Amino acid sequence: TTKLGKAGEKSHKTFFEKFFGGGALDVAKGLGLVTGIQALTKTVTSGMSSAINSFMEFEFEMASVKAKADTTELGFRDLEEAARKMGRTTFYSATQSAEALKVLVEMGLNAYEAIEALPKVLTLATTEAMNLADAADIALGSMRGMAMSTEDLDRIVDTIAYTAAKSASTVYSLGQALKVSGAAAHISGQSIEEVLAVLGGLSNQMIRSETAGFAVTQMIARLTRAASGMSGAVDETGSTIGMARQTIKSLNLELLTSEKVLKPLPQIFTDLKNKSASTLEVLRVFGVYTYKYALAAINASDTINKLNSELIDTDSLVRGAAQRMADMKLDTLKGDLTLAKNALIDFGIELGKIFSPIARVAVEAFTATIRGLKSTLDAV
């Protein structure tokens, strides 16, 4: 044993003997007090470090939100509180919620639109444990494609979640399809419920995602052109639109409403089924590239109409569907553990807000010291 080690041991003993009397060190060791104090110190230190880390990650993400949102200090505080509230009540932590806010403002929402959209996006993500960026992309992509607003996001996420639950599709697949077909559907007068009903029916026929979106877009284009006054135009397959119009006339099929807009797609596919349209007739109406999708939609027309009726029924289980699915997942042991973990993160953020100024002063002082030492060495 070194002299220094012996001195330290003597000092250690002197400390305990001074406060507890002779032999106290052995008693303390026997009771595990020394080990307990060391463990407690380590736990407190680790907890402080974890709190600072939680705060650092949250602060950094919110700084990114602030930089992109171009909002007032009051607006930023509202954004921060929105992220922390979601962290306390959903599957996603405050830091993850801040990341979602960043995506939302990157997609063009202002601060208060992002705050309004955030819980809907998190709910949609929870239904299938999705990446938050994907959930935001689906919600806002569908909203913009159908020319809707953030006020319609409840309707959007509920109809998507319900359709996914009632068909052989997923939220992600339906979202990808809506991003492709939304604009064409909106311009032709289709509602989001009608489009999703068709997408759900197509998914049961193994036509999904972007392929289904392309199919709906092309079917709308063919039907719109066939219903127009164009008679001699030639499409990309070499077929004339006049041939399509003649076929529609021979089937005694009405494509337009009394307001001269395209009828709902579910109704058109049902009419084609009721008219017993042959494969050749469907080919003439929809063209060689699109007729196979139309045949699938006609075969699934009963499913499509049933789903459409459920989606447009304001008293049905569609309303609040996404939140119910999310609540079911939260009402599990994994959900309880996730909420507990998120509560600890939020507590860490609160502690970090208290100790962060002290930590920053210490870090800045350390940085200045290192720079000073380097300058001294450079001068030598």
Beta strands, then each sheet from edge to edge (+ up, - down):
end
